[in-house]
Amino acid sequence: MSVLDSIIEGVLADQSRRQLPEIELAEQIVAAGEPRDALSSLRRNHFSVIAEVKRSSPSKGSLAEIGDPANLAMKYQQGGASVVSVLTEARRFGGSLEDFTLVREKIEIPMLRKDFVVNEYLVRESRAFGADLMLLIVAALPGDSLQELYALGTELGMQILVEVHDQDELERALGINPKIIGVNARNLKTLEIDLANFTTLLPQIPSHIYRVAESGISTRSDVEVAIRAGADAILVGETLVKSGAPEATIAEFLSVGKR
């Protein structure tokens, strides 16, 4: 079993323990109101940052004690982030939907639910908790499930970040004509980082699709690699949660995109 398979197994087990009745979930979706326009927020700048609230990871273990995720997200917003991502997977990343709710109540910019969304319930749950942008990982979605979950998320008003790791996944992603594609430098099956993924895959994405470089970005030179490859935005988590001044780090990364 790969790391990705193991994570998804845990996600489904946790879902079964908290799953709401269909009527209650539908009521919560209505109460969540209209989603915020994540793509417009990202496009507002020539180059943007998606800043992530992330306590731990399978490859690094504990990254930071985040006692107040909303306060951290406020710093991200103040630093110039266009979207705040909150990891809600509990077993490997130490996240929760409670974290997502706490952040949602405090910030004004759009939010990405970062999780391993692999079925219709998890799509609906994402909107019910106020997600504006949702992650779909191509490697986790065989057959027609990628297209089906993308269509459902769009129907619920969310925008979708479609994440790829290799050539085959990119071709599958392009086949559903998404508005946003993220290229992840981390192989979720082995957890290895290879920034060459950016230079290989990002240039193949048509310019009308918004392009996000994900994972492995910790320095100005990493940001430059992503930008030269064609990234419109970067998604950064570990570097920010370990930084003593995430606002300054975001501002520094944004300054690279202005050059």
KOLMARGU-6913 format. One record per residue (C-alpha): residue in three letters; x, y, z. Coordinates in steps of 0.5 Angstrom, whole numbers, plus 500, padded with zeros to 3 digits. Example, Ala and Ser with C-alpha at 12.3 -4.5 7.8 and 13.67 -1.06 7.14 Angstrom:
BEGIN
<ala,<525,491,516>> <ser,<527,498,514>> 
This chain:
BEGIN
<met,<500,500,500>> <ser,<503,507,498>> <val,<503,513,503>> <leu,<497,516,499>> <asp,<493,509,499>> <ser,<494,509,507>> <ile,<492,517,508>> <ile,<486,516,504>> <glu,<484,509,508>> <gly,<485,514,514>> <val,<480,519,511>> <leu,<475,515,509>> <ala,<475,512,516>> <asp,<475,519,520>> <gln,<469,521,515>> <ser,<465,515,517>> <arg,<465,517,524>> <arg,<463,524,523>> <gln,<458,523,517>> <leu,<452,528,518>> <pro,<445,526,515>> <glu,<444,528,508>> <ile,<439,533,510>> <glu,<443,536,516>> <leu,<449,537,511>> <ala,<444,540,506>> <glu,<442,545,511>> <gln,<449,547,513>> <ile,<451,548,505>> <val,<445,553,505>> <ala,<447,556,511>> <ala,<454,557,509>> <gly,<452,562,504>> <glu,<455,564,497>> <pro,<463,562,496>> <arg,<468,567,495>> <asp,<471,568,488>> <ala,<478,565,489>> <leu,<480,565,482>> <ser,<479,573,482>> <ser,<483,574,488>> <leu,<489,570,486>> <arg,<488,574,479>> <arg,<488,580,483>> <asn,<496,580,483>> <his,<501,579,477>> <phe,<503,573,482>> <ser,<500,570,488>> <val,<501,566,494>> <ile,<496,561,497>> <ala,<499,561,504>> <glu,<497,554,508>> <val,<496,553,516>> <lys,<499,546,517>> <arg,<501,543,523>> <ser,<505,537,521>> <ser,<506,532,515>> <pro,<508,525,513>> <ser,<515,526,511>> <lys,<517,531,516>> <gly,<513,530,522>> <ser,<511,536,527>> <leu,<512,542,524>> <ala,<509,547,528>> <glu,<505,548,535>> <ile,<499,552,532>> <gly,<495,554,538>> <asp,<491,559,534>> <pro,<490,557,527>> <ala,<486,564,526>> <asn,<491,568,528>> <leu,<496,565,524>> <ala,<491,566,518>> <met,<490,573,520>> <lys,<498,574,519>> <tyr,<498,571,512>> <gln,<492,575,510>> <gln,<496,581,512>> <gly,<502,579,509>> <gly,<499,579,502>> <ala,<496,572,501>> <ser,<491,571,496>> <val,<488,565,499>> <val,<489,561,505>> <ser,<489,554,505>> <val,<487,550,511>> <leu,<489,542,512>> <thr,<483,538,515>> <glu,<486,531,515>> <ala,<487,529,522>> <arg,<492,523,522>> <arg,<498,525,518>> <phe,<497,533,518>> <gly,<494,534,524>> <gly,<489,538,521>> <ser,<481,539,523>> <leu,<475,542,520>> <glu,<475,546,527>> <asp,<481,549,524>> <phe,<478,551,518>> <thr,<472,554,522>> <leu,<476,558,526>> <val,<480,561,520>> <arg,<473,562,516>> <glu,<470,566,522>> <lys,<476,571,522>> <ile,<479,572,515>> <glu,<476,576,509>> <ile,<480,572,503>> <pro,<478,566,500>> <met,<479,559,503>> <leu,<482,552,500>> <arg,<480,546,504>> <lys,<486,542,503>> <asp,<484,535,504>> <phe,<484,528,500>> <val,<477,529,497>> <val,<475,522,494>> <asn,<467,522,494>> <glu,<461,526,494>> <tyr,<460,527,501>> <leu,<467,530,502>> <val,<465,535,496>> <arg,<459,537,500>> <glu,<462,537,507>> <ser,<467,542,504>> <arg,<462,547,502>> <ala,<458,546,508>> <phe,<464,548,512>> <gly,<465,554,508>> <ala,<470,552,503>> <asp,<471,557,497>> <leu,<476,553,493>> <met,<477,545,494>> <leu,<483,540,492>> <leu,<482,534,488>> <ile,<488,530,487>> <val,<488,526,480>> <ala,<493,521,483>> <ala,<487,519,488>> <leu,<481,519,483>> <pro,<481,513,478>> <gly,<476,513,473>> <asp,<471,518,472>> <ser,<471,520,479>> <leu,<475,526,478>> <gln,<470,529,473>> <glu,<464,527,477>> <leu,<467,530,483>> <tyr,<470,536,479>> <ala,<463,537,476>> <leu,<459,537,483>> <gly,<464,542,486>> <thr,<463,547,481>> <glu,<455,546,481>> <leu,<456,547,489>> <gly,<459,554,487>> <met,<466,552,489>> <gln,<473,553,484>> <ile,<477,547,484>> <leu,<485,546,484>> <val,<486,540,480>> <glu,<493,537,483>> <val,<498,533,479>> <his,<505,530,480>> <asp,<507,527,473>> <gln,<505,527,466>> <asp,<500,522,466>> <glu,<496,526,471>> <leu,<497,532,467>> <glu,<494,529,461>> <arg,<488,527,465>> <ala,<487,534,468>> <leu,<487,537,462>> <gly,<482,532,459>> <ile,<477,535,464>> <asn,<478,543,462>> <pro,<479,545,469>> <lys,<480,553,471>> <ile,<486,552,476>> <ile,<492,546,476>> <gly,<497,545,481>> <val,<503,542,480>> <asn,<506,538,486>> <ala,<513,537,487>> <arg,<512,532,492>> <asn,<510,525,490>> <leu,<505,523,494>> <lys,<507,516,493>> <thr,<514,516,495>> <leu,<514,523,499>> <glu,<520,525,495>> <ile,<521,533,493>> <asp,<523,534,486>> <leu,<523,541,483>> <ala,<524,539,476>> <asn,<516,537,476>> <phe,<515,545,476>> <thr,<520,546,470>> <thr,<517,539,466>> <leu,<510,540,467>> <leu,<508,547,468>> <pro,<510,550,461>> <gln,<505,544,458>> <ile,<499,548,462>> <pro,<495,553,457>> <ser,<496,560,459>> <his,<488,561,460>> <ile,<489,556,466>> <tyr,<491,558,472>> <arg,<498,555,474>> <val,<500,554,481>> <ala,<506,551,484>> <glu,<506,547,490>> <ser,<510,544,495>> <gly,<518,544,496>> <ile,<518,552,496>> <ser,<522,555,502>> <thr,<527,560,499>> <arg,<527,566,494>> <ser,<531,561,489>> <asp,<525,556,489>> <val,<520,561,488>> <glu,<524,564,482>> <val,<524,557,479>> <ala,<517,556,479>> <ile,<516,563,476>> <arg,<520,561,470>> <ala,<517,555,469>> <gly,<510,559,468>> <ala,<507,559,475>> <asp,<502,564,477>> <ala,<502,563,484>> <ile,<505,558,489>> <leu,<502,554,495>> <val,<507,555,501>> <gly,<506,551,508>> <glu,<512,549,512>> <thr,<516,555,510>> <leu,<511,559,513>> <val,<509,556,519>> <lys,<516,555,521>> <ser,<517,562,520>> <gly,<517,567,526>> <ala,<515,572,521>> <pro,<510,569,516>> <glu,<508,576,514>> <ala,<515,578,512>> <thr,<516,571,508>> <ile,<510,572,504>> <ala,<512,579,502>> <glu,<519,577,500>> <phe,<516,571,496>> <leu,<511,576,493>> <ser,<517,581,491>> <val,<520,576,487>> <gly,<514,576,482>> <lys,<514,583,481>> <arg,<521,583,479>> 
